[in-house]
Amino acid sequence: MATPESLLLLEDDEALARQTRRALEYHGVQVHWAAHLKAADQLLAGLTHLDAAVLDQNLEPDNGLDLISPLLARFPQCRVIVLTGYGSIAAAVAATRRGAHNYLTKPATADDILLALDNDPADLATLPGTPPSLQRLEWEHIQRVLDAHEGNISRAAQALGIHRRTLQRRLKKRPSPSHYERD
C-alpha cells in the first residue's frame, strides 16, 4: 500500500492527535480526527472513502478496538493500525483478531505509522529465540486476563486470585523494555 489518501485518527490526547495529524498531513495524507468512539462513528457516517485508520486502544472511557469491526464493515479495504501506550502481546493478538492490520506502541512517528500500514505483518521478523523474562511473562499474563475480563480490574483480580489493589499496583509498575531481557 502506498501512502494512504485518507486516514481516520482516533486519539483522545488532543496534543498528540494534533502533532500526529500535522505530521501525516505533511506526507500528503488527509486526516480525519476523532477523540472518542461517538465522534468517530459520526465521522465514518459522512465519509465515502477511507484508506487507513490509526486507533488509540485506551480511550476514556472507550476502547478503540470496538471501532475495528464497524470500520471494516463500512470500508473493507481499510488498513487499521492500533496504537497504544500500554502494549502487550495479548492486546496485539486481540487487535489482530478483530481485524487490525498492525499494532504499534506509543510514541510512534508518522514514518512509523506509514511503514506499519505498508508492511505485511506476515513478513515481519520472527520472535526471538530466547524466552522472555519472568517479569515480561507476568505482565503478559495479567494483560491476557484483563482482556478476557474486558478491562474489569475487580474481575481480573478475582480470576488471578489476588486483591484488586495488588493488581492495580502491578499495573502501575509496568516493566520497562530492559526488564524484558533475560538475565
N, C-alpha and C positions, 0 to 999 in steps of 0.2 A: 504494500500500500504506500503510495506517495503521500506527501504532506496532505492531511485532510483539508477540505474546503471549509467545512463547518463542524463545530465541536461544542458539546454541552459540557460545561464545567459546573459540577455540584460541589460547592465548598462553603462551609459556614464561617470560616475565618475570613473576614472581609479584606484584611490587608494581604493575606496570602492569595486570595482569589484575584485581587487587583493586580498583584505582581505577576501571577501565572498568566492571567488574561493578557496583560501587556506583552509579556514575552512570547506567547503563542501568536498574538496578532502581528508581532514583528516578523514572524515566519510566514505570514500571509494567511493565517487561519482566522475565520470568522468565529468568534467565541460567544456563546450564549451562556450567561451565568445565572445560577440559582443558588440560594443559600439554604434551602430546605426542600423536602420532597414535594410539598404542595405547590411551591413556586416552579419546581422542575416539571411537574405534571402539567401545569398551565402553559409553560413554555413549549413542551412537547406537542400539546394540542394545536399550537399555532405554527409549528414547523412543517414544511413539506419535504425536507431532505436533511439528513444528519449522517455524517461520515463516522464520527467518533464521539466518545463520551469519557470524561475523567470524573469519577465519582469518589468523593471522600466517604470512607466507610463509617466513621463515627461522627454523626451529626447530632446536635442537641435538639430534640430528643429522638431523632430518627436514625435509621441505619441506611446508608447509601446502597447496600446490597439489595434492598427492597425495590429499587428502581430498575434493576437489571432486566427482569422478566418483562415488565410493561414496555421498557425501552426497546428491547429486541423484538417484541411482538409488533411494534409500530414500525421499526427500522431494522429489519433482519440482517442487513449487511453492515450495520454499525459495529465498530470495534470498541469494546468497553475496557477501560483501564480502571482498576480500583486503586485508590491512593489512600494511605493511612499512616498515621504516626505510630501505630501500635501493630506492627507487622508480626505475623506468625505463620507458620506452615498451615495450621488449622484454618486460619482466616483466609489464606490464599486458596486452599482447597475449597472452602465454602464458596468463595467468589467465583472460581472457575467452574464449579458445579452448577452455579446459577447462570453461567454463560459469559463471564468476563474473559476477555482475551488475554489479559496480563494483570499483574499485581505489583505495585510499587510502594515503597515506604518513603515517607517524607523525611527530609526535603528532597523534592525531585525537580530538576530544572526542566525547562521547555524541551531541551535536547533529549533529556531522559524520557520524557513523555512521548515525544515523536519517535524516538528509537523503539520504545516499548510497543507503540502502535504498529510500527513497521515490522518488528521481529515476529517470527513464528515461534510460539512458546515451545513447540516440539524440537526446535533447533537449538535451544539453549543448552548450555553445558550441563553435564550430568552432575549429580550430587557428589560431594567429596567422599573419598574412600574412608576417612576416619569417622568414627561415630561421634555424635555431638556430646558436649559436656553434660554433666548431671543437672546443672542449673538450666541449660537450654531444654533438656528433656522435661524438667518440671514445668517450665514456662509453657512449653508446647502442650503438655497435658492439661494444664489449667485453661489454656485457650480453647482446647477441644471441648472440655466440659462446659465452659462458659457458652460456647457456640451451641452446644447441644441443648442448653437451657435458655437460649435466646437472650443471653446477656444478663439474666437474672442472678445477681450475686448471691442472694439467700439460697435459692435452689441449687446453684452450683456448689456453694459451700457445703450444703447438706449432702450432695452427691459425692463430694470429695471427702466427707467425714471430718471436716474442720469447721471452726466457728467462722461466721460471716466476717467478723473484724480481722481475723487472721488472713482470710482470703484477700480482703481489701488491702492489708499491709503488704502482702506478697505482690499484689498487682502494682502497688506504688513503687516497689523495688524491682522494676523491670531490669533484667540483666543487660549490661552493655555488650556490644559485639566482642569485646575482649574476654568477657565471661563465657562466651560460646565456645572458645577454643579449648581444646583438651590440654590438660596439664602434662 
